[in-house]
Amino acid sequence: MKGVYSNVMQISHTQEEFILDFFNIIGENGVLSARVILSPSHLKRMIRALEENLKKYEDRFGPIIPAQSPTPEVGFKP
């Protein structure tokens, strides 16, 4: 199985689907690593699974301190 690295995610949606774009930003350059398109019901199940796994992680390793969010212009030029 092949994986890709992402350090930025952008989410957009329509009534029928959610679009998750995963980017790899290095310096001023960004590359779209992957695009995942999900139905609303599948996204909800995915969020639930992520929450459950995050809780298990923090129960085992301790609380995660969120990193500071990047400024919107990082890696993107008009």
mmJSON file of the N, C-alpha and C atoms, coordinates in Angstrom:
{"data_MODEL":{"atom_site":{
"group_PDB":["ATOM","ATOM","ATOM","ATOM","ATOM","ATOM","ATOM","ATOM","ATOM","ATOM","ATOM","ATOM","ATOM","ATOM","ATOM","ATOM","ATOM","ATOM","ATOM","ATOM","ATOM","ATOM","ATOM","ATOM","ATOM","ATOM","ATOM","ATOM","ATOM","ATOM","ATOM","ATOM","ATOM","ATOM","ATOM","ATOM","ATOM","ATOM","ATOM","ATOM","ATOM","ATOM","ATOM","ATOM","ATOM","ATOM","ATOM","ATOM","ATOM","ATOM","ATOM","ATOM","ATOM","ATOM","ATOM","ATOM","ATOM","ATOM","ATOM","ATOM","ATOM","ATOM","ATOM","ATOM","ATOM","ATOM","ATOM","ATOM","ATOM","ATOM","ATOM","ATOM","ATOM","ATOM","ATOM","ATOM","ATOM","ATOM","ATOM","ATOM","ATOM","ATOM","ATOM","ATOM","ATOM","ATOM","ATOM","ATOM","ATOM","ATOM","ATOM","ATOM","ATOM","ATOM","ATOM","ATOM","ATOM","ATOM","ATOM","ATOM","ATOM","ATOM","ATOM","ATOM","ATOM","ATOM","ATOM","ATOM","ATOM","ATOM","ATOM","ATOM","ATOM","ATOM","ATOM","ATOM","ATOM","ATOM","ATOM","ATOM","ATOM","ATOM","ATOM","ATOM","ATOM","ATOM","ATOM","ATOM","ATOM","ATOM","ATOM","ATOM","ATOM","ATOM","ATOM","ATOM","ATOM","ATOM","ATOM","ATOM","ATOM","ATOM","ATOM","ATOM","ATOM","ATOM","ATOM","ATOM","ATOM","ATOM","ATOM","ATOM","ATOM","ATOM","ATOM","ATOM","ATOM","ATOM","ATOM","ATOM","ATOM","ATOM","ATOM","ATOM","ATOM","ATOM","ATOM","ATOM","ATOM","ATOM","ATOM","ATOM","ATOM","ATOM","ATOM","ATOM","ATOM","ATOM","ATOM","ATOM","ATOM","ATOM","ATOM","ATOM","ATOM","ATOM","ATOM","ATOM","ATOM","ATOM","ATOM","ATOM","ATOM","ATOM","ATOM","ATOM","ATOM","ATOM","ATOM","ATOM","ATOM","ATOM","ATOM","ATOM","ATOM","ATOM","ATOM","ATOM","ATOM","ATOM","ATOM","ATOM","ATOM","ATOM","ATOM","ATOM","ATOM","ATOM","ATOM","ATOM","ATOM","ATOM","ATOM","ATOM","ATOM","ATOM","ATOM","ATOM","ATOM","ATOM","ATOM","ATOM","ATOM","ATOM"],
"id":[1,2,3,4,5,6,7,8,9,10,11,12,13,14,15,16,17,18,19,20,21,22,23,24,25,26,27,28,29,30,31,32,33,34,35,36,37,38,39,40,41,42,43,44,45,46,47,48,49,50,51,52,53,54,55,56,57,58,59,60,61,62,63,64,65,66,67,68,69,70,71,72,73,74,75,76,77,78,79,80,81,82,83,84,85,86,87,88,89,90,91,92,93,94,95,96,97,98,99,100,101,102,103,104,105,106,107,108,109,110,111,112,113,114,115,116,117,118,119,120,121,122,123,124,125,126,127,128,129,130,131,132,133,134,135,136,137,138,139,140,141,142,143,144,145,146,147,148,149,150,151,152,153,154,155,156,157,158,159,160,161,162,163,164,165,166,167,168,169,170,171,172,173,174,175,176,177,178,179,180,181,182,183,184,185,186,187,188,189,190,191,192,193,194,195,196,197,198,199,200,201,202,203,204,205,206,207,208,209,210,211,212,213,214,215,216,217,218,219,220,221,222,223,224,225,226,227,228,229,230,231,232,233,234],
"type_symbol":["N","C","C","N","C","C","N","C","C","N","C","C","N","C","C","N","C","C","N","C","C","N","C","C","N","C","C","N","C","C","N","C","C","N","C","C","N","C","C","N","C","C","N","C","C","N","C","C","N","C","C","N","C","C","N","C","C","N","C","C","N","C","C","N","C","C","N","C","C","N","C","C","N","C","C","N","C","C","N","C","C","N","C","C","N","C","C","N","C","C","N","C","C","N","C","C","N","C","C","N","C","C","N","C","C","N","C","C","N","C","C","N","C","C","N","C","C","N","C","C","N","C","C","N","C","C","N","C","C","N","C","C","N","C","C","N","C","C","N","C","C","N","C","C","N","C","C","N","C","C","N","C","C","N","C","C","N","C","C","N","C","C","N","C","C","N","C","C","N","C","C","N","C","C","N","C","C","N","C","C","N","C","C","N","C","C","N","C","C","N","C","C","N","C","C","N","C","C","N","C","C","N","C","C","N","C","C","N","C","C","N","C","C","N","C","C","N","C","C","N","C","C","N","C","C","N","C","C","N","C","C","N","C","C"],
"label_atom_id":["N","CA","C","N","CA","C","N","CA","C","N","CA","C","N","CA","C","N","CA","C","N","CA","C","N","CA","C","N","CA","C","N","CA","C","N","CA","C","N","CA","C","N","CA","C","N","CA","C","N","CA","C","N","CA","C","N","CA","C","N","CA","C","N","CA","C","N","CA","C","N","CA","C","N","CA","C","N","CA","C","N","CA","C","N","CA","C","N","CA","C","N","CA","C","N","CA","C","N","CA","C","N","CA","C","N","CA","C","N","CA","C","N","CA","C","N","CA","C","N","CA","C","N","CA","C","N","CA","C","N","CA","C","N","CA","C","N","CA","C","N","CA","C","N","CA","C","N","CA","C","N","CA","C","N","CA","C","N","CA","C","N","CA","C","N","CA","C","N","CA","C","N","CA","C","N","CA","C","N","CA","C","N","CA","C","N","CA","C","N","CA","C","N","CA","C","N","CA","C","N","CA","C","N","CA","C","N","CA","C","N","CA","C","N","CA","C","N","CA","C","N","CA","C","N","CA","C","N","CA","C","N","CA","C","N","CA","C","N","CA","C","N","CA","C","N","CA","C","N","CA","C","N","CA","C","N","CA","C","N","CA","C","N","CA","C","N","CA","C","N","CA","C"],
"label_alt_id":[null,null,null,null,null,null,null,null,null,null,null,null,null,null,null,null,null,null,null,null,null,null,null,null,null,null,null,null,null,null,null,null,null,null,null,null,null,null,null,null,null,null,null,null,null,null,null,null,null,null,null,null,null,null,null,null,null,null,null,null,null,null,null,null,null,null,null,null,null,null,null,null,null,null,null,null,null,null,null,null,null,null,null,null,null,null,null,null,null,null,null,null,null,null,null,null,null,null,null,null,null,null,null,null,null,null,null,null,null,null,null,null,null,null,null,null,null,null,null,null,null,null,null,null,null,null,null,null,null,null,null,null,null,null,null,null,null,null,null,null,null,null,null,null,null,null,null,null,null,null,null,null,null,null,null,null,null,null,null,null,null,null,null,null,null,null,null,null,null,null,null,null,null,null,null,null,null,null,null,null,null,null,null,null,null,null,null,null,null,null,null,null,null,null,null,null,null,null,null,null,null,null,null,null,null,null,null,null,null,null,null,null,null,null,null,null,null,null,null,null,null,null,null,null,null,null,null,null,null,null,null,null,null,null],
"label_comp_id":["MET","MET","MET","LYS","LYS","LYS","GLY","GLY","GLY","VAL","VAL","VAL","TYR","TYR","TYR","SER","SER","SER","ASN","ASN","ASN","VAL","VAL","VAL","MET","MET","MET","GLN","GLN","GLN","ILE","ILE","ILE","SER","SER","SER","HIS","HIS","HIS","THR","THR","THR","GLN","GLN","GLN","GLU","GLU","GLU","GLU","GLU","GLU","PHE","PHE","PHE","ILE","ILE","ILE","LEU","LEU","LEU","ASP","ASP","ASP","PHE","PHE","PHE","PHE","PHE","PHE","ASN","ASN","ASN","ILE","ILE","ILE","ILE","ILE","ILE","GLY","GLY","GLY","GLU","GLU","GLU","ASN","ASN","ASN","GLY","GLY","GLY","VAL","VAL","VAL","LEU","LEU","LEU","SER","SER","SER","ALA","ALA","ALA","ARG","ARG","ARG","VAL","VAL","VAL","ILE","ILE","ILE","LEU","LEU","LEU","SER","SER","SER","PRO","PRO","PRO","SER","SER","SER","HIS","HIS","HIS","LEU","LEU","LEU","LYS","LYS","LYS","ARG","ARG","ARG","MET","MET","MET","ILE","ILE","ILE","ARG","ARG","ARG","ALA","ALA","ALA","LEU","LEU","LEU","GLU","GLU","GLU","GLU","GLU","GLU","ASN","ASN","ASN","LEU","LEU","LEU","LYS","LYS","LYS","LYS","LYS","LYS","TYR","TYR","TYR","GLU","GLU","GLU","ASP","ASP","ASP","ARG","ARG","ARG","PHE","PHE","PHE","GLY","GLY","GLY","PRO","PRO","PRO","ILE","ILE","ILE","ILE","ILE","ILE","PRO","PRO","PRO","ALA","ALA","ALA","GLN","GLN","GLN","SER","SER","SER","PRO","PRO","PRO","THR","THR","THR","PRO","PRO","PRO","GLU","GLU","GLU","VAL","VAL","VAL","GLY","GLY","GLY","PHE","PHE","PHE","LYS","LYS","LYS","PRO","PRO","PRO"],
"label_asym_id":["A","A","A","A","A","A","A","A","A","A","A","A","A","A","A","A","A","A","A","A","A","A","A","A","A","A","A","A","A","A","A","A","A","A","A","A","A","A","A","A","A","A","A","A","A","A","A","A","A","A","A","A","A","A","A","A","A","A","A","A","A","A","A","A","A","A","A","A","A","A","A","A","A","A","A","A","A","A","A","A","A","A","A","A","A","A","A","A","A","A","A","A","A","A","A","A","A","A","A","A","A","A","A","A","A","A","A","A","A","A","A","A","A","A","A","A","A","A","A","A","A","A","A","A","A","A","A","A","A","A","A","A","A","A","A","A","A","A","A","A","A","A","A","A","A","A","A","A","A","A","A","A","A","A","A","A","A","A","A","A","A","A","A","A","A","A","A","A","A","A","A","A","A","A","A","A","A","A","A","A","A","A","A","A","A","A","A","A","A","A","A","A","A","A","A","A","A","A","A","A","A","A","A","A","A","A","A","A","A","A","A","A","A","A","A","A","A","A","A","A","A","A","A","A","A","A","A","A","A","A","A","A","A","A"],
"label_entity_id":["1","1","1","1","1","1","1","1","1","1","1","1","1","1","1","1","1","1","1","1","1","1","1","1","1","1","1","1","1","1","1","1","1","1","1","1","1","1","1","1","1","1","1","1","1","1","1","1","1","1","1","1","1","1","1","1","1","1","1","1","1","1","1","1","1","1","1","1","1","1","1","1","1","1","1","1","1","1","1","1","1","1","1","1","1","1","1","1","1","1","1","1","1","1","1","1","1","1","1","1","1","1","1","1","1","1","1","1","1","1","1","1","1","1","1","1","1","1","1","1","1","1","1","1","1","1","1","1","1","1","1","1","1","1","1","1","1","1","1","1","1","1","1","1","1","1","1","1","1","1","1","1","1","1","1","1","1","1","1","1","1","1","1","1","1","1","1","1","1","1","1","1","1","1","1","1","1","1","1","1","1","1","1","1","1","1","1","1","1","1","1","1","1","1","1","1","1","1","1","1","1","1","1","1","1","1","1","1","1","1","1","1","1","1","1","1","1","1","1","1","1","1","1","1","1","1","1","1","1","1","1","1","1","1"],
"label_seq_id":[1,1,1,2,2,2,3,3,3,4,4,4,5,5,5,6,6,6,7,7,7,8,8,8,9,9,9,10,10,10,11,11,11,12,12,12,13,13,13,14,14,14,15,15,15,16,16,16,17,17,17,18,18,18,19,19,19,20,20,20,21,21,21,22,22,22,23,23,23,24,24,24,25,25,25,26,26,26,27,27,27,28,28,28,29,29,29,30,30,30,31,31,31,32,32,32,33,33,33,34,34,34,35,35,35,36,36,36,37,37,37,38,38,38,39,39,39,40,40,40,41,41,41,42,42,42,43,43,43,44,44,44,45,45,45,46,46,46,47,47,47,48,48,48,49,49,49,50,50,50,51,51,51,52,52,52,53,53,53,54,54,54,55,55,55,56,56,56,57,57,57,58,58,58,59,59,59,60,60,60,61,61,61,62,62,62,63,63,63,64,64,64,65,65,65,66,66,66,67,67,67,68,68,68,69,69,69,70,70,70,71,71,71,72,72,72,73,73,73,74,74,74,75,75,75,76,76,76,77,77,77,78,78,78],
"pdbx_PDB_ins_code":[null,null,null,null,null,null,null,null,null,null,null,null,null,null,null,null,null,null,null,null,null,null,null,null,null,null,null,null,null,null,null,null,null,null,null,null,null,null,null,null,null,null,null,null,null,null,null,null,null,null,null,null,null,null,null,null,null,null,null,null,null,null,null,null,null,null,null,null,null,null,null,null,null,null,null,null,null,null,null,null,null,null,null,null,null,null,null,null,null,null,null,null,null,null,null,null,null,null,null,null,null,null,null,null,null,null,null,null,null,null,null,null,null,null,null,null,null,null,null,null,null,null,null,null,null,null,null,null,null,null,null,null,null,null,null,null,null,null,null,null,null,null,null,null,null,null,null,null,null,null,null,null,null,null,null,null,null,null,null,null,null,null,null,null,null,null,null,null,null,null,null,null,null,null,null,null,null,null,null,null,null,null,null,null,null,null,null,null,null,null,null,null,null,null,null,null,null,null,null,null,null,null,null,null,null,null,null,null,null,null,null,null,null,null,null,null,null,null,null,null,null,null,null,null,null,null,null,null,null,null,null,null,null,null],
"Cartn_x":[0.836,0.0,0.88,0.444,1.202,0.537,1.322,0.809,1.414,0.778,1.297,1.333,2.26,2.385,1.598,0.932,0.196,0.384,0.61,0.686,-0.353,-1.214,-2.309,-3.505,-4.702,-5.916,-6.912,-7.613,-8.661,-9.943,-11.045,-12.332,-13.321,-14.025,-15.139,-16.281,-17.463,-18.602,-19.692,-20.478,-21.739,-22.809,-24.031,-25.088,-24.873,-24.268,-24.138,-22.818,-21.755,-20.458,-19.535,-18.567,-17.495,-16.214,-15.421,-14.148,-13.027,-12.146,-10.995,-9.755,-9.095,-7.858,-6.696,-5.738,-4.567,-3.362,-2.656,-1.51,-0.238,0.874,2.191,2.815,2.969,3.497,4.928,5.852,7.245,7.647,7.951,8.299,7.121,7.349,6.294,5.591,5.981,5.401,4.487,3.402,2.47,2.083,1.891,1.497,0.281,-0.736,-1.892,-1.457,-1.486,-1.055,-2.18,-3.404,-4.546,-5.843,-6.856,-8.212,-9.12,-9.888,-10.815,-12.221,-13.13,-14.508,-15.395,-16.186,-17.006,-18.454,-19.36,-20.757,-20.86,-21.873,-22.028,-22.124,-22.842,-22.978,-21.653,-20.872,-19.565,-18.622,-18.654,-17.818,-18.163,-19.444,-19.855,-19.301,-19.344,-18.768,-17.255,-16.612,-15.17,-14.795,-15.545,-15.294,-15.435,-16.456,-16.672,-15.476,-14.995,-13.843,-12.58,-12.382,-11.228,-11.302,-12.485,-12.656,-12.345,-12.84,-12.588,-11.097,-10.42,-8.998,-8.162,-8.561,-7.864,-7.953,-9.128,-9.297,-8.402,-8.356,-7.491,-6.023,-5.614,-4.238,-3.916,-4.794,-4.532,-4.612,-5.464,-5.511,-4.184,-3.544,-2.292,-1.073,-1.028,0.177,0.044,-1.128,-1.34,-1.922,-2.363,-3.015,-2.104,-2.706,-2.003,-2.198,-1.106,-1.191,-1.285,-2.409,-2.569,-1.486,-0.993,-0.02,-0.738,0.004,-0.561,-0.958,-2.124,-2.588,-1.756,-1.456,-0.71,-1.59,-0.953,-1.721,-2.271,-3.422,-4.047,-3.18,-2.261,-1.492,-0.271,-0.004,1.153,1.034,2.03,2.111,1.206,0.375,-0.564,-0.353,-0.234,-0.073,-1.222,-1.829,-2.928,-2.474],
"Cartn_y":[-1.183,0.0,1.245,2.226,3.467,4.552,5.317,6.437,7.734,8.844,10.164,11.014,11.942,12.843,14.116,14.607,15.86,16.64,17.958,18.786,19.909,19.918,20.885,20.194,20.484,19.939,21.071,21.017,21.996,21.208,21.692,21.004,21.907,21.334,22.03,21.027,21.518,20.594,21.145,20.221,20.517,19.832,19.875,19.185,17.67,17.151,15.706,15.112,15.937,15.356,16.34,15.786,16.549,16.243,17.275,17.114,17.485,16.533,16.75,16.765,17.919,18.06,18.08,17.181,17.067,17.597,18.557,19.205,18.917,18.985,18.946,20.3,21.114,22.466,22.492,22.923,23.102,24.499,25.341,26.732,27.439,28.012,28.739,27.888,26.627,25.759,24.715,24.43,23.418,22.474,21.212,20.196,19.471,19.302,18.502,17.045,16.44,15.046,14.071,14.451,13.542,14.325,13.851,14.391,13.218,13.367,12.319,12.916,12.265,12.737,11.738,12.242,11.385,11.843,10.889,11.25,11.802,12.625,13.159,12.059,10.973,9.912,9.189,9.008,8.357,9.269,10.57,11.515,11.47,11.39,11.355,10.107,8.952,7.721,7.862,8.51,8.712,9.603,10.672,11.567,10.797,9.986,9.178,8.241,7.587,6.687,7.452,8.649,9.468,9.889,10.294,10.683,9.524,8.332,7.15,6.833,6.903,6.604,7.678,8.929,10.011,9.822,9.443,9.188,8.04,6.956,5.822,6.256,7.067,7.558,8.381,9.349,10.228,9.473,8.469,7.639,6.914,6.53,5.785,6.687,7.78,8.599,9.982,10.367,11.687,12.662,13.819,14.795,15.309,15.568,16.166,17.676,18.407,19.87,20.285,20.915,21.295,22.263,22.044,22.957,24.224,25.295,26.55,26.402,26.895,26.828,27.757,27.285,28.166,29.318,30.391,31.504,31.071,31.589,31.137,31.268,32.221,32.422,31.499,30.649,29.777,28.823,28.863,27.94,28.238,29.254,29.52,30.934,31.053,32.357,32.56,33.758,33.999,33.993],
"Cartn_z":[0.0,0.0,0.0,-0.743,-0.861,-0.021,0.679,1.45,0.952,1.301,0.958,2.22,2.279,3.417,3.147,4.191,4.093,5.387,5.263,6.455,6.44,5.422,5.335,4.687,5.201,4.608,4.386,3.275,2.952,2.714,3.263,3.13,2.406,1.446,0.801,0.666,0.324,0.227,-0.667,-1.157,-1.82,-0.986,-1.418,-0.675,-0.694,-1.744,-1.93,-1.461,-1.315,-0.989,-0.287,0.432,1.057,0.289,0.043,-0.668,0.298,0.555,1.427,0.551,0.467,-0.293,0.693,0.491,1.342,0.569,1.181,0.543,1.314,0.614,1.22,0.925,1.964,1.827,2.346,1.488,1.883,1.453,2.424,2.112,1.474,0.309,-0.39,-1.436,-1.568,-2.587,-1.97,-2.663,-2.202,-3.324,-2.968,-3.934,-3.388,-4.229,-3.834,-3.798,-2.616,-2.445,-2.722,-2.305,-2.472,-2.348,-3.041,-2.922,-2.596,-1.514,-1.094,-1.11,-1.824,-1.94,-1.225,-0.262,0.597,0.606,0.796,1.038,2.461,2.757,4.113,5.175,4.884,5.896,6.124,5.068,5.243,6.019,5.749,6.49,7.974,8.291,9.7,10.392,9.706,10.275,10.432,9.465,9.53,10.716,10.933,12.068,13.373,13.484,14.69,14.925,13.863,13.983,14.39,13.832,14.204,15.672,16.132,17.532,18.475,18.138,18.964,19.023,17.881,17.85,18.522,18.409,19.093,20.603,21.098,22.533,22.992,22.22,22.578,22.614,21.644,21.586,22.83,23.147,24.285,25.607,25.703,26.909,27.121,26.025,26.104,26.231,25.451,25.374,26.004,26.429,27.018,26.008,26.487,25.623,24.515,23.384,22.25,22.334,22.229,22.206,20.749,20.353,18.942,18.486,17.28,16.676,16.234,16.132,15.663,14.199,13.845,12.461,11.583,10.361,9.455,8.985,8.569,8.014,6.658,6.247,5.0,3.758,3.726,2.506,2.386,3.362,3.309,2.117,1.243,0.13,-1.055,-0.975,-2.064,-2.575,-3.876,-4.495,-5.494,-5.478,-6.422,-7.862],
"occupancy":[1.0,1.0,1.0,1.0,1.0,1.0,1.0,1.0,1.0,1.0,1.0,1.0,1.0,1.0,1.0,1.0,1.0,1.0,1.0,1.0,1.0,1.0,1.0,1.0,1.0,1.0,1.0,1.0,1.0,1.0,1.0,1.0,1.0,1.0,1.0,1.0,1.0,1.0,1.0,1.0,1.0,1.0,1.0,1.0,1.0,1.0,1.0,1.0,1.0,1.0,1.0,1.0,1.0,1.0,1.0,1.0,1.0,1.0,1.0,1.0,1.0,1.0,1.0,1.0,1.0,1.0,1.0,1.0,1.0,1.0,1.0,1.0,1.0,1.0,1.0,1.0,1.0,1.0,1.0,1.0,1.0,1.0,1.0,1.0,1.0,1.0,1.0,1.0,1.0,1.0,1.0,1.0,1.0,1.0,1.0,1.0,1.0,1.0,1.0,1.0,1.0,1.0,1.0,1.0,1.0,1.0,1.0,1.0,1.0,1.0,1.0,1.0,1.0,1.0,1.0,1.0,1.0,1.0,1.0,1.0,1.0,1.0,1.0,1.0,1.0,1.0,1.0,1.0,1.0,1.0,1.0,1.0,1.0,1.0,1.0,1.0,1.0,1.0,1.0,1.0,1.0,1.0,1.0,1.0,1.0,1.0,1.0,1.0,1.0,1.0,1.0,1.0,1.0,1.0,1.0,1.0,1.0,1.0,1.0,1.0,1.0,1.0,1.0,1.0,1.0,1.0,1.0,1.0,1.0,1.0,1.0,1.0,1.0,1.0,1.0,1.0,1.0,1.0,1.0,1.0,1.0,1.0,1.0,1.0,1.0,1.0,1.0,1.0,1.0,1.0,1.0,1.0,1.0,1.0,1.0,1.0,1.0,1.0,1.0,1.0,1.0,1.0,1.0,1.0,1.0,1.0,1.0,1.0,1.0,1.0,1.0,1.0,1.0,1.0,1.0,1.0,1.0,1.0,1.0,1.0,1.0,1.0,1.0,1.0,1.0,1.0,1.0,1.0,1.0,1.0,1.0,1.0,1.0,1.0],
"B_iso_or_equiv":[0.0,0.0,0.0,0.0,0.0,0.0,0.0,0.0,0.0,0.0,0.0,0.0,0.0,0.0,0.0,0.0,0.0,0.0,0.0,0.0,0.0,0.0,0.0,0.0,0.0,0.0,0.0,0.0,0.0,0.0,0.0,0.0,0.0,0.0,0.0,0.0,0.0,0.0,0.0,0.0,0.0,0.0,0.0,0.0,0.0,0.0,0.0,0.0,0.0,0.0,0.0,0.0,0.0,0.0,0.0,0.0,0.0,0.0,0.0,0.0,0.0,0.0,0.0,0.0,0.0,0.0,0.0,0.0,0.0,0.0,0.0,0.0,0.0,0.0,0.0,0.0,0.0,0.0,0.0,0.0,0.0,0.0,0.0,0.0,0.0,0.0,0.0,0.0,0.0,0.0,0.0,0.0,0.0,0.0,0.0,0.0,0.0,0.0,0.0,0.0,0.0,0.0,0.0,0.0,0.0,0.0,0.0,0.0,0.0,0.0,0.0,0.0,0.0,0.0,0.0,0.0,0.0,0.0,0.0,0.0,0.0,0.0,0.0,0.0,0.0,0.0,0.0,0.0,0.0,0.0,0.0,0.0,0.0,0.0,0.0,0.0,0.0,0.0,0.0,0.0,0.0,0.0,0.0,0.0,0.0,0.0,0.0,0.0,0.0,0.0,0.0,0.0,0.0,0.0,0.0,0.0,0.0,0.0,0.0,0.0,0.0,0.0,0.0,0.0,0.0,0.0,0.0,0.0,0.0,0.0,0.0,0.0,0.0,0.0,0.0,0.0,0.0,0.0,0.0,0.0,0.0,0.0,0.0,0.0,0.0,0.0,0.0,0.0,0.0,0.0,0.0,0.0,0.0,0.0,0.0,0.0,0.0,0.0,0.0,0.0,0.0,0.0,0.0,0.0,0.0,0.0,0.0,0.0,0.0,0.0,0.0,0.0,0.0,0.0,0.0,0.0,0.0,0.0,0.0,0.0,0.0,0.0,0.0,0.0,0.0,0.0,0.0,0.0,0.0,0.0,0.0,0.0,0.0,0.0],
"pdbx_formal_charge":[null,null,null,null,null,null,null,null,null,null,null,null,null,null,null,null,null,null,null,null,null,null,null,null,null,null,null,null,null,null,null,null,null,null,null,null,null,null,null,null,null,null,null,null,null,null,null,null,null,null,null,null,null,null,null,null,null,null,null,null,null,null,null,null,null,null,null,null,null,null,null,null,null,null,null,null,null,null,null,null,null,null,null,null,null,null,null,null,null,null,null,null,null,null,null,null,null,null,null,null,null,null,null,null,null,null,null,null,null,null,null,null,null,null,null,null,null,null,null,null,null,null,null,null,null,null,null,null,null,null,null,null,null,null,null,null,null,null,null,null,null,null,null,null,null,null,null,null,null,null,null,null,null,null,null,null,null,null,null,null,null,null,null,null,null,null,null,null,null,null,null,null,null,null,null,null,null,null,null,null,null,null,null,null,null,null,null,null,null,null,null,null,null,null,null,null,null,null,null,null,null,null,null,null,null,null,null,null,null,null,null,null,null,null,null,null,null,null,null,null,null,null,null,null,null,null,null,null,null,null,null,null,null,null],
"auth_seq_id":[1,1,1,2,2,2,3,3,3,4,4,4,5,5,5,6,6,6,7,7,7,8,8,8,9,9,9,10,10,10,11,11,11,12,12,12,13,13,13,14,14,14,15,15,15,16,16,16,17,17,17,18,18,18,19,19,19,20,20,20,21,21,21,22,22,22,23,23,23,24,24,24,25,25,25,26,26,26,27,27,27,28,28,28,29,29,29,30,30,30,31,31,31,32,32,32,33,33,33,34,34,34,35,35,35,36,36,36,37,37,37,38,38,38,39,39,39,40,40,40,41,41,41,42,42,42,43,43,43,44,44,44,45,45,45,46,46,46,47,47,47,48,48,48,49,49,49,50,50,50,51,51,51,52,52,52,53,53,53,54,54,54,55,55,55,56,56,56,57,57,57,58,58,58,59,59,59,60,60,60,61,61,61,62,62,62,63,63,63,64,64,64,65,65,65,66,66,66,67,67,67,68,68,68,69,69,69,70,70,70,71,71,71,72,72,72,73,73,73,74,74,74,75,75,75,76,76,76,77,77,77,78,78,78],
"auth_comp_id":["MET","MET","MET","LYS","LYS","LYS","GLY","GLY","GLY","VAL","VAL","VAL","TYR","TYR","TYR","SER","SER","SER","ASN","ASN","ASN","VAL","VAL","VAL","MET","MET","MET","GLN","GLN","GLN","ILE","ILE","ILE","SER","SER","SER","HIS","HIS","HIS","THR","THR","THR","GLN","GLN","GLN","GLU","GLU","GLU","GLU","GLU","GLU","PHE","PHE","PHE","ILE","ILE","ILE","LEU","LEU","LEU","ASP","ASP","ASP","PHE","PHE","PHE","PHE","PHE","PHE","ASN","ASN","ASN","ILE","ILE","ILE","ILE","ILE","ILE","GLY","GLY","GLY","GLU","GLU","GLU","ASN","ASN","ASN","GLY","GLY","GLY","VAL","VAL","VAL","LEU","LEU","LEU","SER","SER","SER","ALA","ALA","ALA","ARG","ARG","ARG","VAL","VAL","VAL","ILE","ILE","ILE","LEU","LEU","LEU","SER","SER","SER","PRO","PRO","PRO","SER","SER","SER","HIS","HIS","HIS","LEU","LEU","LEU","LYS","LYS","LYS","ARG","ARG","ARG","MET","MET","MET","ILE","ILE","ILE","ARG","ARG","ARG","ALA","ALA","ALA","LEU","LEU","LEU","GLU","GLU","GLU","GLU","GLU","GLU","ASN","ASN","ASN","LEU","LEU","LEU","LYS","LYS","LYS","LYS","LYS","LYS","TYR","TYR","TYR","GLU","GLU","GLU","ASP","ASP","ASP","ARG","ARG","ARG","PHE","PHE","PHE","GLY","GLY","GLY","PRO","PRO","PRO","ILE","ILE","ILE","ILE","ILE","ILE","PRO","PRO","PRO","ALA","ALA","ALA","GLN","GLN","GLN","SER","SER","SER","PRO","PRO","PRO","THR","THR","THR","PRO","PRO","PRO","GLU","GLU","GLU","VAL","VAL","VAL","GLY","GLY","GLY","PHE","PHE","PHE","LYS","LYS","LYS","PRO","PRO","PRO"],
"auth_asym_id":["A","A","A","A","A","A","A","A","A","A","A","A","A","A","A","A","A","A","A","A","A","A","A","A","A","A","A","A","A","A","A","A","A","A","A","A","A","A","A","A","A","A","A","A","A","A","A","A","A","A","A","A","A","A","A","A","A","A","A","A","A","A","A","A","A","A","A","A","A","A","A","A","A","A","A","A","A","A","A","A","A","A","A","A","A","A","A","A","A","A","A","A","A","A","A","A","A","A","A","A","A","A","A","A","A","A","A","A","A","A","A","A","A","A","A","A","A","A","A","A","A","A","A","A","A","A","A","A","A","A","A","A","A","A","A","A","A","A","A","A","A","A","A","A","A","A","A","A","A","A","A","A","A","A","A","A","A","A","A","A","A","A","A","A","A","A","A","A","A","A","A","A","A","A","A","A","A","A","A","A","A","A","A","A","A","A","A","A","A","A","A","A","A","A","A","A","A","A","A","A","A","A","A","A","A","A","A","A","A","A","A","A","A","A","A","A","A","A","A","A","A","A","A","A","A","A","A","A","A","A","A","A","A","A"],
"auth_atom_id":["N","CA","C","N","CA","C","N","CA","C","N","CA","C","N","CA","C","N","CA","C","N","CA","C","N","CA","C","N","CA","C","N","CA","C","N","CA","C","N","CA","C","N","CA","C","N","CA","C","N","CA","C","N","CA","C","N","CA","C","N","CA","C","N","CA","C","N","CA","C","N","CA","C","N","CA","C","N","CA","C","N","CA","C","N","CA","C","N","CA","C","N","CA","C","N","CA","C","N","CA","C","N","CA","C","N","CA","C","N","CA","C","N","CA","C","N","CA","C","N","CA","C","N","CA","C","N","CA","C","N","CA","C","N","CA","C","N","CA","C","N","CA","C","N","CA","C","N","CA","C","N","CA","C","N","CA","C","N","CA","C","N","CA","C","N","CA","C","N","CA","C","N","CA","C","N","CA","C","N","CA","C","N","CA","C","N","CA","C","N","CA","C","N","CA","C","N","CA","C","N","CA","C","N","CA","C","N","CA","C","N","CA","C","N","CA","C","N","CA","C","N","CA","C","N","CA","C","N","CA","C","N","CA","C","N","CA","C","N","CA","C","N","CA","C","N","CA","C","N","CA","C","N","CA","C","N","CA","C","N","CA","C","N","CA","C","N","CA","C","N","CA","C"],
"pdbx_PDB_model_num":[1,1,1,1,1,1,1,1,1,1,1,1,1,1,1,1,1,1,1,1,1,1,1,1,1,1,1,1,1,1,1,1,1,1,1,1,1,1,1,1,1,1,1,1,1,1,1,1,1,1,1,1,1,1,1,1,1,1,1,1,1,1,1,1,1,1,1,1,1,1,1,1,1,1,1,1,1,1,1,1,1,1,1,1,1,1,1,1,1,1,1,1,1,1,1,1,1,1,1,1,1,1,1,1,1,1,1,1,1,1,1,1,1,1,1,1,1,1,1,1,1,1,1,1,1,1,1,1,1,1,1,1,1,1,1,1,1,1,1,1,1,1,1,1,1,1,1,1,1,1,1,1,1,1,1,1,1,1,1,1,1,1,1,1,1,1,1,1,1,1,1,1,1,1,1,1,1,1,1,1,1,1,1,1,1,1,1,1,1,1,1,1,1,1,1,1,1,1,1,1,1,1,1,1,1,1,1,1,1,1,1,1,1,1,1,1,1,1,1,1,1,1,1,1,1,1,1,1,1,1,1,1,1,1]
}}}
